[in-house]
């Protein structure tokens, strides 16, 4: 996985400016299949709600192509910064840290479709749940720690 230098710089700036952060992870298509060249950057940030509020108030210095989901560790809730006003339950993500550098979460999508029932078109749909992975961007681990984690 290759992270653009500006994303690396912005993640480091976010981590040093908002010192109440626990970790920052890359999720979405770039963490799972490399993503298309023009794919956005999906970050999952863990910390406290005050840091989320300060980050959101600072404006999105990360860029238009960066989406941030902020998880409040104290409440177990998340918010899509700059996109949503509400905090939601993070338990629905089924987040599991598989190693020091990789996590797994569930992604759910509902696809709407029309089906014929009894001679009438009725809205129906299917719920698809898939397992996705996230990769830790910050704090980074020392190379010897990563090697030890990979062996275990």
C-alpha positions as a printed Julia matrix, in Angstrom:
152×3 Matrix{Float64}:
   0.0     0.0     0.0
   1.37    3.38   -1.0
   0.24    6.48    0.86
   0.71    9.8    -0.89
   3.26   12.09    0.82
   0.65   14.81    1.4
  -1.6    12.31    3.2
   1.33   11.2     5.36
   2.11   14.86    6.17
  -1.52   15.64    6.98
  -1.85   12.58    9.23
   1.31   13.59   11.13
   0.06   17.18   11.41
  -3.31   15.98   12.72
  -1.62   13.7    15.27
   0.69   16.43   16.58
  -1.9    19.21   16.56
  -4.64   17.21   18.25
  -2.7    15.35   20.93
  -5.73   13.5    22.29
  -5.73   11.03   19.41
  -5.11    7.33   20.05
  -4.69    6.09   16.47
  -5.41    6.85   12.81
  -6.31    4.13   10.31
  -6.76    3.99    6.54
  -9.97    2.2     5.49
 -12.12    2.0     2.39
 -10.99    1.09   -1.11
  -7.4     2.31   -0.71
  -6.84   -0.07    2.22
  -8.68   -2.98    0.61
  -7.95   -3.07   -3.09
  -5.58   -0.18   -3.61
  -8.38    2.04   -4.87
  -8.52    3.82   -8.17
  -6.08    6.66   -8.73
  -8.87    9.18   -8.06
 -10.38    7.3    -5.06
 -10.86    9.27   -1.89
  -8.93    8.64    1.33
 -11.03    7.21    4.16
  -9.57    7.68    7.62
 -10.84    6.27   10.92
  -9.54    8.32   13.84
  -9.8     7.18   17.46
  -9.66    9.71   20.3
 -11.87   11.8    22.55
 -14.84   13.92   21.59
 -13.07   17.18   22.45
 -10.37   16.36   19.88
 -13.09   15.6    17.3
 -14.77   18.94   17.98
 -11.46   20.81   17.74
 -10.54   19.0    14.52
 -13.91   19.75   12.98
 -13.74   23.4    14.05
 -10.29   23.76   12.46
 -11.73   23.13    9.01
 -10.75   20.29    6.75
  -7.06   20.99    6.15
  -6.78   17.36    5.05
  -8.24   18.0     1.59
 -11.51   17.57   -0.28
 -10.68   13.94   -1.07
 -10.26   12.89    2.58
 -13.2    11.57    4.59
 -12.82   11.25    8.36
 -14.82    9.02   10.66
 -13.97    9.99   14.24
 -14.56    7.42   17.0
 -15.01    8.7    20.55
 -13.35    6.03   22.7
 -15.24    7.04   25.85
 -18.75    6.7    24.41
 -18.16    4.17   21.62
 -19.82    6.51   19.13
 -18.61    7.8    15.77
 -19.23   10.86   13.65
 -18.44   11.61   10.02
 -16.63   14.92   10.45
 -17.75   17.81    8.23
 -20.57   15.61    6.83
 -22.87   14.69    9.72
 -24.27   16.39   12.78
 -25.01   13.2    14.68
 -22.97   10.66   16.6
 -23.78    7.01   15.85
 -23.03    3.67   17.53
 -19.61    2.36   16.43
 -20.45   -1.2    17.57
 -22.24   -1.69   14.23
 -18.82   -1.62   12.52
 -17.71   -4.78   14.4
 -14.16   -3.34   14.54
 -11.49   -5.89   15.52
  -7.78   -5.15   15.64
  -6.21   -8.26   14.11
  -2.64   -7.06   14.7
  -0.79   -3.9    15.64
  -1.0    -2.75   12.01
  -4.25   -4.21   10.68
  -7.91   -4.2    11.72
 -11.07   -5.73   10.31
 -14.51   -4.16   10.16
 -17.84   -4.88    8.52
 -19.24   -2.84    5.69
 -22.98   -3.01    5.08
 -24.74   -1.82    1.93
 -28.42   -1.97    1.13
 -29.28   -2.17   -2.54
 -32.74   -1.02   -3.53
 -34.56   -2.86   -6.24
 -38.07   -3.32   -7.54
 -39.63   -6.76   -7.75
 -42.97   -7.94   -9.11
 -45.22   -9.36   -6.39
 -48.86  -10.17   -6.97
 -48.91   -8.2   -10.2
 -47.5    -5.04   -8.57
 -44.04   -3.56   -8.41
 -42.82   -3.54   -4.81
 -39.67   -1.99   -3.41
 -37.35   -4.64   -2.06
 -33.66   -4.88   -1.51
 -30.78   -6.9    -0.3
 -28.38   -6.24    2.53
 -24.8    -7.18    1.76
 -22.3    -7.3     4.62
 -18.63   -7.7     3.75
 -15.48   -7.83    5.8
 -13.01   -5.06    5.09
  -9.6    -4.24    6.45
  -8.06   -1.07    7.81
  -4.35   -0.28    8.03
  -2.76    1.73   10.83
  -1.2     4.98    9.65
  -0.43    6.48   13.07
   1.21    5.87   15.4
   3.6     4.02   13.17
   5.49    1.11   14.61
   9.24    0.71   14.7
  10.4    -1.8    12.01
  11.48   -4.33   14.66
   8.02   -4.14   16.29
   6.31   -4.75   12.94
   8.56   -7.75   12.26
   7.83   -9.21   15.69
   4.09   -8.68   15.19
   4.22  -10.43   11.79
   5.96  -13.47   13.3
   3.44  -13.89   16.15
